[in-house]
Amino acid sequence: MNSTLLEAHCCELKALDTEFLLFTEVAAVLNWDQEVLLPTDAVERRSEQLSLLSKLAHAKITDPRIGAVLDELTCHSDELSEKDADYARCMRRQYDVNSKLPSSLVGELTQVSGVAQAVWTQARKNNDFASFAPYLEKIIELLRQKALFLNPHEKPYNVLLDLYEPGVTMSVLDTLFVQTEKPLVQIVQNVMKKQGKKPAFLTDLYSIDLQDAFARKVMYKMGYDTNRGRLDLSVHPFTTVLGNNDVRITTRYDENMLLSGLFSVIHETGHALYEQNIDSQLANTSLCMGVSMGIHESQSRMWENMFARSKPFWTYWYPELQKCFPVQLQHVPLDEWYRGVNYISPSHIRVDADELTYTLHIMLRYEIEKALIDGSLPVKEVQEVWNEQSQKLLGIKPETDSLGVLQDVHWAAGLFGYFPSYALGNYYAAQFVETMKKDIQLDTALAGGHFNDILQWLTKNILSYGSRKFPAELIRNVSGAPLSVQPFLDYISAKYKDFA
Ligand code: ZN
């Protein structure tokens, strides 16, 4: 094919892709509004608006012209530039996945999950699992249908996993989790035996205005571009992309939990830095987004845990924090603060979990959602299994469903197969950082506040690629090895040796 014709095909593909992206961005605006500003009684109408948009976006990404252009490009794949070949591969995946799904199912899932989230909010408030159970059943049924449409020859849960983390299956996760569980539980037990009482300064009273001012300073210093984003408040912290130059984050603050608000801002800034530092040549295409939820979580969890819970990070920031909160912190030395930031305590709520027990929370959810999707666990028995698993893995049993099975929004939102991304994020992050340390003096950069050196390394090796490289390819390109739990286990055993 002559190069002008190839170029024309690529241009047409980009034009069709742009229309699809515009619809998804409008939906993101409505979603953001729902989480940040929407009056409660408007939820049902909002679900209808979003349902309509999801169907319109679906029609755009399944436009037969996209399929026809991709077929043309596939026939001449050896003539494409590397970037265009990556683009064709990414669009092929999106087109194939969406074309297999009937528009009615896409709309119904959006509608049902919109209402289910509102029901879940009330159920959690009232500690009333029974009112949410029928919605959960409906969502599971719709997701099974979805998996069947996508790949009738594969186990449904594997099909769902692949949507969030291409290439990762139950057998991969089973192996990773088995390799993690024993050493992780051992480290948790060792630390808990030795670490002593929870420091009182962790739950002192901290003004929310001052918390916000400090968190914003850290956010700016990390490199978040506020000309292309903003920070607001919401019940659940999240990051969302409303357009190439509009990557927003949210957080929540609690007067008695200084770390919760601060670490949420750092976590979400890690996500936002990914989206804000993709190669600008990929702007306004489907390549201009994080490649998978696991890689995304690697960025947020790397900043939150591996950097912001490190001694060098606080060597730089602690004097400033003490200046903000002299009454609470002036007599607390850096060493004590550092231990407090890394205090290990198995607790019920995943989002407030410490760095070590967090992965155990994910294992619990993974086992349960696998069983819910394959039908071996009926919805009515979920609470009981949740409580048993919590006892087994964390050594504690929730007294209420709000502290247990009702705590997360994911299942109400139809996000089955998503939870493992958080644990994968820990593994990817540790493996990335192991390589980063060969190239830059990480501790020196953190202690000196030279966060730009870190961001530059991340951008060059990971962020700039957007969705050009699949996770398995990316981790191998960066670290020279396939994904492994070893760097994570090495990292936690080295760090927590100091505490045990
Ligand atoms: Zn996250």
Boltz pocket constraint, residues with backbone or C-beta under 6 A from the ligand:
constraints:
  - pocket:
      binder: B
      contacts: [[A, 267], [A, 271], [A, 296], [A, 297], [A, 300]]
      max_distance: 6.0
